[in-house]
Amino acid sequence: MSTDAVLRELLVRQLDHWLPAALHRARRATLALAYAGGDATGAEEALRVVAEFADRLRGRRLTVLVVADDGTDLATRLGAAEAALPADVAVHLVPGGPDRLPVALKAAGAAGAPLLTVADGADPDPALLAAAASGRPAELLLVTAPGRSLRPALSAAGFPLATEVELVPDGDGPARLLGYATGSDRGLETVKEALWAVDEYAGVRYRDPADPQGRLLDISLDPEPGPLRRELLAELARSGPRTVTELRRFATTATVYRAADANRALASLLASGAVTRDPEHGRLGGDVSISAVPNAGSSA
């Protein structure tokens, strides 16, 4: 399975979460899908997911924008998928690449209502990010080339929460950097769960850009905690003692891992003597304070 296939599965899982919430929140919503060449079949998968929610669309209006340069073949394929959609869904195919998104979103009146934007092969251009952030609420999945962190640009665009992960295929295929931005804690948790729940035999592994050693991670419901242990120790070295709640939050917002993974990593660090806890005994609850043990980092 390629990185494209992993991204399609992530999109399907995200739509299963986003669409019912958007339809419950507002009478209109926009799904924007933009592709810079390559594989645009994710748009077909998205329309199939939308069709599954036809009963919830009554009295609502969903606009689906597909921005791509894939010729008449894509238009034909989308037309076949669109035939299964209710009249409450309007699908618009816009020729071009992700740089056309700001104009397309403005024309669709996407601002001020739920908006999920997927930009595959896009650069973190400020105009694109600002347009994606104009939804209320707004969520963005951005796929681009690795080499720099997306967090500063996503934060500058107005997204309070973000995560990023490199998708590294087996073989000679290029790695890709996936960034997700949102204002919703629940949305961030959902994406993290989806990341670790996709097909573990996909022939794709993850790399956390926050891990200085850049270790490759197999996709698993229980991911290998080594990089997270190092990142937690680095955070404790920067900030001093932190509560379990704060470290769980750090794992969610600053790494590719989930809050539950932080608990497993902390238990391992405690067992190795790399950190201590206060109080020393009892459940590893949210108010327990964790401190790094000087010169014990090699135990992680």
N, C-alpha and C positions, 0 to 999 in steps of 0.2 A: 504494500500500500504506500502511496506517495504522500508527500506533505499536503498536496491538494486534497486527497481523500480524508486526511485527518482534519483539515480545515472545514471540509464539507460536513463531517460528523459533528464538529464543534458548533457549526452554524445551526444545524438541525436541533441539537440539544439546547442551544441558546434561544432559538425561536419557541421551542416548547415552553420555556419559562417566560420569555418576554411578551409573547403575543397575548395570552390570556390576561396578564397583568395590565398591559396597555389598553386592551379593550374594556377592562373593568374600570380603569381610571378615567378614560375620556371617550368622547363620541367619535373622535378621529385620531388617526395615528399614521405614521409613515415608516416604511421599511425601505432603506436605500442600499442598493448593492452595486458596487463599482469595481470594475476589473481592468487592469492594465495588461491586456493580452492574456495569454496563457489559458487556463481552464476556467471558464465561466459557467460550468454546469452546476455550480452551487446555486445559481438563480433558479434552475429547474427544481432542485431539491427544496428550496425555500417555498416555491409556489405550491408544491405538494403538501408541505407542512401547513401552509395557510389554508388549503382546502379542507384539512382535517378539523379546522375550527369554524366551519361554515355556520354552524348553529349559533355561535357566539357573536357572529358578525351582524346579525339582524339589528337594524337601527344604528349601526356604527359605520364608519367609513375608513377603509384602509387603502392607502396609496402605496404601491410598490414601484419604486424607480429602479430600473436596471440600466446602468451606464456601462457600455462595453462596445468594443470594436470587434465584433465576431461575425459580421456579415448576415446574410439572409438565413443561414443555417440556424443561428441562435434565435432569430425572430420566428422561424417556423417551429422550433422546439418549444419556445415560450408560449406560442399560440396554442399548441396542443395542451400544455399544462394550464393555461389560462381558461381553456374551455370548461375545466372542472370547477372553476371558482364561482362564487355567487356574485350577483350584480353589485354588492357592497364593496367589492375590491376593484380598484382601477390600476391596471398595469401599464407602465409607460417605459418603452425602450428608447434610451437616449444614446445616440452614437457618440463615441469618444472614450476618454479615459477618466480616471479619478479626478483629474483637474477640472472636469466639468461638473463635479458635484455641487459646488456652491451655487452655481446658476440654476441647476436642476432642482435643488432643495428650495431655493427661493421661489421658483416658478410653481412648485407644488404646494407652497404655503405650509411648509413643514414646521416652521418655528412655533414655539408655544404649545406644542402637543407632543405626546410620546414619539420618540424618534430613535430608531436603531439603524446605525450606519455601519456598513461593512465595506472597507476600502482595501482591496487586494492588489498589491503591487504599487501602492502609493507611497510618496514621500510625505513626511509629517509637515506639510505645508501649512503655515498659519491660517490661510484663508479656508482651506479644507477643514482643518480642525475646528475653526470658529463656526463654520456652517454646521458641522456635526454636533457641536455643543449647543446649538440653538433650540434643540428640543426641550420639552418640559414633561418628563425627564428625558435626558439624552444618554445614549450608550453608543460606544464605538468599538469596533473590532478593526484594527489596522494591521495589515501584513506588509512588511517591507524587508529590505535587505538588512542583515545585521551589521554591526560596526559602531553603533552609538546607541545610547539609552534614549528611549522614547518618553520617559517620565517627565523631564523638564518641559518638553513641548506640550504634552497632554495637560500638565498642570497649568501652564501659561494660558492654554485655551479655555480654562475654566472648569476642568474636570477635577473634582476633589480626590477621587480614588483611581488608581491605575495599577496594572500589573503587566509584566512582560516576560516572555520566554522564547528561547530559540528552539525551532524545530529542525533537527539535524537528521537527514535521511541516511540510511545505510548506503554505501556505495559512493558514487561520484556526484550525486545531485547536490545543488547548492542548499545551504542552510537558509532558513527564513526566520525573521523576527516577528513575533505576534505580540501586539500590544492591545490591551483592553482598558477602556476608560469609562467611568460611570460616576454617578453621585450616590449610588445605592450600595450600602453594605451587603444587602441580600443579593444584589446583582453580582457583586464581586465574589461572594461565596459560591454562587451558582456556577460561575465560569471556572473557578478553581476546582470544584467537584467534577465538572465536565472534562477539564484537562486531563485529570487522572483516571477518568472512566472510559476514555475512547479505547479503541482496539489496541490492546497491548502487543499484538503481533503485527503491527502496522509497518514494521521496518523503519520506524522513526523513533528517535529518542529526544529528550529534552535537555537543554542546558540553561541553567539559571544565570542570567547576565550579572547578577549580584555576587555570584560565587567566584572569588579571585582565581581559584584553581580550574574553573571551567569544566568540572567533571560532567560527563554525559550520564543521564539518568534514564533508565528504562521506564516506560509508561506502566504504572501499576497502581492499584487502589491503595497500596501501602508502599509509597515511594521510599527509596533508600535515603536515610536521614543524614548521611555524612555532611553534605554541603550545608544543610540547615543547622547542624551543630556548629559548624565553623562560623556561619553568619550570626547565630545567636551569641557566640562568644565574642565576636567582633563588636556587636551591638552593646554587650555588657562592658567591654573595654572602653567604648566611646562614652557611654552614658552613666556607668556605675550601676548599682543594684536596680533591678526592675522587678515588678510583680509579674506573676504568671499571666495575668490578664494583659499587661502591657506587652509581654513577649509574644503572646498569641496574636495580638493586634499587629505587632511588627512582622510576624511571619506572613500574615494575610496581606498586608499592604506593601511590604518591601521585598518580598521574595516570591518565588513561584509556588511555595508551599501553602497549606491550609492551616487554620488554627489548631485543628486536631493533631496535625503533624508536629506542631510545637510541643505538645505534651509528651509525645513519644521521644522527641529529641532531648527534651529536658530530663526525662527519666533516665535516658542513656548517659547524659552528662553528669547527673548526680551519681549514678552507679560507678562511673569512671573516676570520680573525684575532681573533675574539671570545674565544677561549680558547687556551691553550698546553698542551703535554703534556711529560711527563718520564718516560722519555727522549724525545728529540725525534724519533727515527726508529725504524722497525720496525713490527711489527704492533700494531694498537690492541687489545692484550690487556687482560685484566681487572686486572692490577697496574699499568697505566699511570696515572700521576697527572695529573689535569686541573685547571687553574687558570683562573679568569676573568682577562681582561685589563682593567684599570681603564679606565672611560670608553669601552669598546668595545661596550656593550650594544646600541647602535643597529645594529650589524652583524648582529644575530640576525634 
